[in-house]
Structures are given as C-alpha cells and as structure tokens.
Amino acid sequence: MTTFQSIDPTTGEVVWEGAESTPQQVADAVTKARAVMADWALRPREERVAILKAYQAKLKERAAEIAETISRETGKALWETQGEVGSMQGKVDISIRAYDERTGERSSDTAFGRAVLRHRPHGVAAVLGPFNFPGHLPNGHIVPALLAGDTVVFKPSEEAPKTGELMVQCLLEAGVPDGVINLVQGGKDVGAALLDQKIDALMFTGSGAAGAHFRKKFADDPHVILALELGGNNPLVVWDVSDPEAAATHVVQSAFITSGQRCSCARRLIVPNGPQGDAVVEAVAALSDRLRYGAWNGNEEVYGGPLISARAAKKALSDLQERIDLGAKVIRASGPIDGLADAFVKPAIIDVTGVNVPDEEIFAPFLSVIRVDSFDDALEAANNTRYGLSAGLISDDATLWDRFITTIRAGVVNFNRPTTGAAGDMPFGGLGASGNHRPSAYYAADYCAYPVASFEAQGVKNIASEIKGLM
C-alpha cells in the first residue's frame, strides 16, 4: 500500500495522510459508477435538484471547516478560501438555472404531432481536480454533471486530498446515492489508471501540457467527451490612461492575486514605449512592493500566501531565471521572503521587450513587460501566444475597446477590470492551448449532457403520400 500526504506549504505540517488508490480500486470505482448510472439518470430531475440543494446546505453548514482545510492544504489566505466556499455554494443555484436554460426540454407543435428536444447524460464522468481552487473548480464540474444524471469518479489534486474528501462527504451526507459519486486518491499514476478505464467523459482543470496529453490519448475515441480548462499566457494591455496608479491596481490584481496561481492571471503586461508606459510600469512596481505575504492564520491580513509547495517555488524561480538569462531585464527581483517558508516567493517584474522568451505559463506571481510603438503592435503582441484563456484592456479610450474585443483571441476578455474577473453565470474557458472550446461555469451544462431531437406523432398514420416514387 502506497501512502501520501498533503502538506501545509506555510508551516510544513502534515494536513492529511492516507493510502493511494490502487489500480483495482480505481477500476472498482468506475464499475460501481456504471452500475448505478441508469438508476440515477432515470430519477426525476426534481429529485436530483433536491439532493444538490441539500449538498448546498451541507457546504454552508461546514463552510468554516472547508475554508480552513483549503487554506491549510494550499496556503491561501483565509479571506480567499472563505470566498471559494461561497462560490461552491452558489454553483448549485447557477447550475440549476443553466441546466434548465441550456439543457432542459422543450417541444413545439407540428403538422404531424410535435417536435421535442431532450438532453441525456453521457454516463460515467472522470473529474480530475486542480490544487489552486481544489474545492471550487472540481465542484464546477461535479454539480452540473450530477444534475444532468451523470455519475462521477473524482480524483482530487494530490496536493489537496482532504478538500476533495470533505466535498464527497458533503455530497453523500446530502443524499447522493452510493456509487453515484466515487472518490479515488493519489497522484499522476492514479489519474492515468482512471483514464484507462471505460469512461464516457473527462472533465479536467489543469496545465496545458496535461491537456495536450489527454487530447492525444482520446484522439481515436470520440465517444469520450473532453472538457478541458487549461492555463494561459494571458496578456493585459494598458493604453492611453490618465491615471497610471489606478491602472496599476488592475495590473497588480491581474498578475499577483492568489500568488499568481490562477490560470486567468495576467502574465504579460503590454504598454506603449515612452513616458506613458514607463509611468504604468513604475506604478505597478511601486504597488507590488506594498503587497503583504504571509501565513493564512497569522495575526495580520495578508494579500497572498505561498506557492503550493517549495518544489513549485524552486521550479518557478528556475523558469524566471531562464528568461533573465535569455536577456530579460529585472525590474523587481523575486526570491525567498525573509522569515517565511521556502514555498513563498516575492512578486517579480521583468522586461522582455525584444527577447525571445518561451510562450509558457509560469504559475507564480511573475509579470513580463512588453513595450510596443502602436496599439496595432499591442494587439499583435497580445495575440502572439498559442494560448487563449483571458486577456484585458485598461484604457480611458472606449474606441480602443471596440477594436480589442473584436480582435483578441481569448475566451474571457475584460475592459478596465482585472483579467481574473469571472462569474459563475457566464462561460469560463479558452481556445488554443487553453482549452477545447468547451467552457465551464455557466456553460458546463453543455458538456454534461447531449441533445436528442425527437419527432413524435400519436398513433400510426399512413404516410404513403409522403413517399415519392411509389407506383
């Protein structure tokens, strides 16, 4: 039996320890989910809704416990994890509305009877959760999948197994039948074992590299629905602003929130050459110096916590140094934070103008500045990525927004708001290496069920008159 642990990156304390699921246990979980699939799908919609509303109540009842668990496993500030649990609760009502609006039933009268649109669940869905929002993001797959009538096998991130365990406890306590939700625990090998089973859907939030692997794995198996929400090398353009300090607040919130561990964080800041761009960069640097990082349970309120692990911090700093070695100029250096654990890193700002740096996401509070001569150049630089998750424009000139929104290639595009701004009642997802055109959030209903068109008549009527060429 292989055991593993989740570690509080703030303190190094063990948060959870348990056994990794064996390949046989993974196979048994899928078998169990398939065995109850038909019963769950045939239950009245109202019954599934009632169970999910009971789950919502459980999340509210255990909100403090879940928020603290997320903070302990990820190091995120408590104000942020409390918001995450709130989003998990809100997802239930949003998903019910989305199910009715996007995948409900409707009918219309015809000359022969009626035409009916229905939706049917895919079957067994594998849900692989990420570490950065270990409650909210898998919850955003699981809730709409269960509402649609799918059964679920859920593997949380190996960095946050206790959060996943609490979620499944709440679902079972709310009345989700045995076998409809199944938990498997472990790392990459457990995930691979799950995807080697006969599943009907894969719902994944994580890195672009993992998403590319899943595309290849299931390329010859179109039966399996893939819903991939991946990373991004997201651009934020600041152009024609009269108040650089105000613009800087949006940039900082875009780049450094959650210690840069959001897939929608701005990674590239694009500004005009000259004094205006200089003023924006200087304001961003000055504001970044004021950000307080620290323990989630410390005496002072903090802006951000550590990266998910010391290992992740070491990798991020190595990737940053690679860009510096290629010629990037350091505006604000990163590195360890005095008095804090090795998983903490300072926010960094580097200028990569004219430097050929990798088109890759660094999942850390690091921002690359690109200076250009014209707004057309800014648009070209913004789209110069294989990713396409989020993008933003900060400007006093609304006419620039009209050009930006029609030109930029991204799924979440914001104007005078941080790139991380999103809402559960809107779609969330990207194109290119950022996804596969199946956005989550409000549009998750779309990939949890498939449409069935029916043309129905009461009684058997002779339709010989409709058959051409009869003798």
C-alpha angles and dihedrals in degrees: 000000000000117000129194138181141218113224130204100239090206097058107010090238120145110251100178137004127186149131123293112237113256122230088254092052090050091050090048091052091055091046090051092049091051093048093060096034097100094046093050093046092049095052114106114271089237091061093053090047091051092051092050090049088053088051089053089054091050091052089052092047092051097033097120092049094048094046092051091047092053090048092050094048097043105023091233119153114268093238088060097046091048087056090049092056089048089054090050090056093046091051091073096062092040092051092049090053092046092049091053094044101040106024107020128110130273136169138191133195119253136183090263099039123288145326115226131194116203134166127221130196119251095228126237114023123196111211118195113192129210128226101233096067100012093170107032100044101049088038086059089061100036099051097052091041092055091045090053091052099256121138118227140218107193127198111184121206110283085233092061109030096142092057089054091047091054092049092054091046089055092049093050092045088052091059106265102158122249110276096019091094118030129182126212121177133207146066138289095316092055090049090050091050090052093052091049089064126087101272131160101210140019118206111187138171116187147078128353090237092057090047091053089052092052092049090055094044094055098033091110095041107067090167090079111082111221119205106181123181106182141168133285144211088219124197127216116191119201111191135160099359123159095199112049092180091058090047089050092060089060092046094050092047089049097048108031108031112120086014088290092300098128120101088223095054116125109253098173126047112198116197137162121269112254138035097329093056091042091054092052094048092047091050092049091049092048093049092047088057089062097055113114118218123188150113119330090230098041128124095256128060108251133204095216146000136211130302113265092272145352087254091057091049092051091050093048093050090049091052090048092050090051089060092047090050089053089058107276114150117232115235095165119009123220127212138123121329114237114252095011134099123276091258091070119091132179118245111262133208120192132174111230098172108149092001119120100227126171116276091233136122118247106203095217140081094284124131128192119207121214120187121203137176103231142019089250088057089049091055091048092049092047092054093044094104138087088227127080113180109117138356137170145197125208111193144130089221111087092190088067089057091057089057094041098052093049095046108037119094106219139105098229113042120173134190119210089345130095117274088240092064110118139146134214092228092059130063119269121197145083148228136240111028089347097074147319103266093273103112119195131215108060091001094054087097088069095065096039095067140022127227123250119196117204131186109198139184130183108239132359111288125187107250098179088125088065094054110092122213099026115153 
